[in-house]
Amino acid sequence: MYGYMSKPLEDSPISLPVEVIRDLLTPSEMRMLKNRWRILQLLQSGLTIRSIASQVKVGTDTVVRVSKLVGRVGFQESSGQSKTPWVFGKSEK
């Protein structure tokens, strides 16, 4: 069939220059990418879900989604344990 491309069996790593990423993404997508990067940094610093959501000005669901991604793709610290408390109301360290 024409017009259909098969999906690769596994994701292969690619390297894209920042300029290409800026050209490919809309301003909204670029903001979302920056927010997720900031969330990742704050998660690794051990802040609570609510604190991160407040600082980045996103919903707690966005922070939780990024934190789940952290475990799946291996952005965790070398100890393998997350410092993020899963209790929403837990006070800062």
DAQUIZI-V88736 format. One record per helix or strand of 2 or more residues. SS is the DSSP state (H for helix, E for strand). FROM is the first residue (numbers start at 0). LEN is the number of residues. Records with the same first field share a line. If there is no record, write none. Layout:
BEGIN
SS->FROM-LEN + FROM-LEN
END
This chain:
BEGIN
H->17-7 + 26-19 + 48-8 + 59-14
END
